Amino acid sequence: MAFVVSVSRPVARWSAARLLQAQKAQLPSLAGSSLHSLGAMRRCASRRGQRVVYASAGRDIERSALNALPLFNQLVVHNGTVYISGQVTADATKQTTVADQTKSVLDKIDNLLASVNIDKSRILSASIWLSDISTVAEMNKEWEQWLDVQNKPVRATVEAKLVRPELLVEIQVTAALPPRRSEIVATDLAAAAVGPYNQGIRTADGMLFISGCIGLSPKTGDFAGTTIEEQTKQVLANLDAILKAGGAKGPEQIIKTTILLDDMADFATVNTLYSEYFKGSRVPARACFAAKTLPKNALVEIEAIAEV
């Protein structure tokens, strides 16, 4: 059975043998064509160096290495979802402010989205890392100017030490290919978003993306308390409200969570409350780590993905 990799030019059909032959010859006609490969993994590269696609028969995965790096791909598509690696500024020696670096990063994201023929209106979720959380307003200004205000994604923003000291911001996004439509999920039973993003996004095929929740009360907009216990309970209440507003019956439909802690010493306390929330039912995949500073100096933040 053939595996189809779609790119921007008109369709051309290639056998596995012809693909390999063309690759060796580095034929110009390979650049930008659509490829239909049979059999084992085949690597097809544009002569212009703009796009590299890895296609595997029988698997609905496309790995596109626009501006490829040695350790990972810049973009992977699976089951209609586009996963883009964390992006940093193109030139930190020239772009030395958070505003300039944010613009550069967003330009790179635009280019990667365009490589699969979509734009920022299709973004489902975003994770933003700042070297200094006090620069969030400067970053948000550029983000809001760039954002499609009718299609804001879910989002989490934290302070973290980035891979090089001159880097001030890194942004990673996940997007949906057409015809996978998405809709905004919002509820007054959870604390309002504290930035230009939505509480949740639900896709037509039942994936629910929930923004990072912190321990703010939906009634007052203030933290539910100053202890890790109080804030964790409120975080889980906020997450649960968004989960149910998105059509889920309960936490058993969560498939992935990410927990961010202000202090890893709180790990055991958060784990106890987290376990109580799931009540011994199927628990999701999870990542948990300490972040240098969470939004509003929160003690804990949890984001989630569910299948509804």
N, C-alpha and C positions, 0 to 999 in steps of 0.2 A: 504494500500500500504506500502511495506517495505521501510525503509530507510537504506542505506548501508553506513557503516563507514569502510574505508579501512585502514588497518595497515599492518605490514610487513610480517606476517606469512600467510600460505595458508588459503583459505577461509573455514569457518565453518558456518553452518546455525543454528540460535537459534531463537526460538519463544520468545515472550515477557515473557510468564510465565517461560520458562526455564532460560531466562536471570536472572530473579529475583531470582529464586531458586539457580542458580549457584552463584549469588552474595552473597546470604546469606551463602552459604556453602564455599565461597572463594576457588572455585575449581582452581587448578593450570592450568588447560587447558584453562582458560580464558586469561592467559597472552599472549599477542601478537596475539590473533586470530582475524579474521574479524567477525564483529557482524552484524546481520540483525535483527532489532527490530521492533515489531509491537506495535501500540497503543501509550500509554502515554510515557512521558519521562522516560528513564531508564539510570541508572548509572552503568557503567562497569569498574572495576578497576583491573589492573594487580596486582598479589600478590607480585611481586617484587617492586611495588611502583614506576615504571618508567613511566607509562602512564595512564591517566584517560580520558575517552571519554564520553561525554554526547551526546546521539543521540536522535533526536526527529522525530517521523514519520511525513512525509509530508513536512519536511523542509530540505533544503540542507545546513545545518550548522553543523559543527563538532567543538567541543570545547575540546581541548586537554590540560590537565594541567600537563605537564611534570614539575617536581619540583614546584608543585602548591603553590600558595600564597593565603591567605584568601580573598583578596578583588578583585582579577581578575585572569583570565586565562592567561597562558603564550603564548598560540597560539590558534587562531580561524581560521577556513577555511570556506569560503562562496563563492559559485559560481566560484570555481577555483582559488580564491585569498587567500593567506595565510597572516594573520595579526599577527605579533609577538609583544608582549609587549616590552616596553623599557627595555633594559638589562644593568645591572651594574656589576662591578667586583664581582667575587665569594668571595673574601677575601681582603677587603681594608686594613687590618692590615699587610698583607704580600706584597700586590701589591700597592705600595705607589707612583709610578710614572705614568704619563699619558700613557707612552708606555706599561708598565706592565698591567695597567687596561684595555687599549684598546685591548691587546692580549687576556685577560681573557674574555672580553665581546664578541669578535669575535668568540672565541671558543664556548661560550654558544649559539651564533646564529647558528654556524655550527651544533651543536647538535640538536637544535630545528628544523632546516631545514631538517636534516637527519631523524627526527622522522616522517616526512611526505614524505620521500623518494625523496627529492630534495636537491640541493646544492646552493651555492652563485651565480652561473650563472643564477639562476631564480629570483634573487632579482630585483624588479621594482623600489623601492624608499627607501631612508634611511633618517632619521632625527637624527642628532647628537647634543647633548648638552654638552658643556664644562664648567667647573666651572671657567675657565680662558681662554678667546679666544686667548691669546698670546701663548698657548700651541698647537695651531692648526697644526703647522708644525710637532710636535712630534707625534700627533695623525695621521696626514696624512701619515707619513712614515709607520706606522704599517698598516694603511688602504690600502695603495697602495701595500704593500707586500702580503696582504691577498686577495685583489680584483682579480676577474676574469677580466683581462684587455679587453677582447673581449666582455664583457657583463656588462659594468659599469652602475649602476642605476642612476636615478635622485637623487639629494641630497640637503639638507639644513643643515647648521651648524651654531649654535648660542651659545652665552654665556648665562648661566642660573645658578641660585642657585639650586643645586641638593638637594635631600631629606635629605642627611646626609653630614656633612662637609668634611668627609674623601673621599667622592666620587668625582672623577675628570672628569669622562666621562660617558655618557649614550647614547646608540644607539638603535633606533627602526627601524625595516624594514618591508616592505611588499613585498611578492613574489608571483609568479605565478606557479600553478601546470601544468604539461604537460596535454594535448597538446596545452595549451594556449601559443602560440609563441609570442615573442615581438621583436620589432625592434627599433633601435635608431632613434630619430628625431633630426636633426641639421639644423641650418640656419645661414647664415652670416648676416641676418637682425636683429638678436638679439645679445646682448653681449655674448661673449664666456664664458663658465663655468670657474670659478675661482679656481677650484680644480679638483680632480680625480672623476668626475661624468659627466653625459650627460645632455644636455639641456632638453631633453624629451625622454620618452619611450612610445611607442604605442603597445598595445597588439592586437592579431589577432581578438579579439571580440570587438574592438573599444574603449577600455579605453586608455586615454592619460594622462600620469603623467608628469607634468611640474615642473622642479626644481625651488627652490626659486630664484626669479629674483630680482636683485638690480639695482639701477639707473645708470649703466654703459652704455656709448655710444658704439654701435657696431663698429663705425668708429675709435674711438680713444682709447677705452679701459679705459677711464677716466670717472669720474662722469659727468653727464650732467649738473650739477650745484650743488650749496651748500645748496639750500633751499629745504624744504619738497615738495613744489609744483613741482620744476624742477625734483627732483628725482622720485617722484611718477609718473609723466607723462612718464618718461623714463622706469620705471618699467613696467607700463601697456603696453607701446609700445613693450618692449622686450617680455613680456608674450604673447601679441597678435601675434607677429611674429612666436613664437614657436607653438602657438595654430594652426595657419593657415598652418604652415609647417607640422603639424601632421595630417592635413586633415579636420580640422574644418572650417566651414563657418564663424563663428563669436562667440562672447562671450556668446551668448545664449546657447551654448553647454557645457559651464563650469558648473559642478555640485557641486564643493566644492573648496573653497579657504582658505588659512591660511595667515593672515597678521601679520607681525612682525614689531613693531615700536621701534625705539630708545627711543622715548618719547611719552607717552600716551597723552600729550598735543596736539600732532599733529593729534589726532584721527579725529576731525571734518574736517580738511583740506583734509586728505586722503579720508574720506568718500565722500566728495563733488566730488573729481576727480574720485573716484571709481564709483559713481552713474552715472557720465557723460559717463564713458566708457561703462557701460551697457545700457545706453540710454533708460531707463525705461522698458527694456525688462525683461524677467524672470531672477531674480538674484539667484545666487547659495547659498547653505548652506555656512556658514563662521565661522571662529574663528579669533579673533583679540586680541593680547596682546603685552605688552612691553617686549623686551628682553634686557638683560643688555648691551650686545655689539653685533652688527651685523657685518658680514664680511666686511672688509675694512672700518669699522666705518660708514657704510651706515646708512641712516636715516629711511629707510623702505625696507622691503623685502616681496614679495608675491609669494607663490607657489599655484599650482592649479591642479585639476583633472577634466578632461572633458570626455564626451562621444561623439565619432566621428563615 
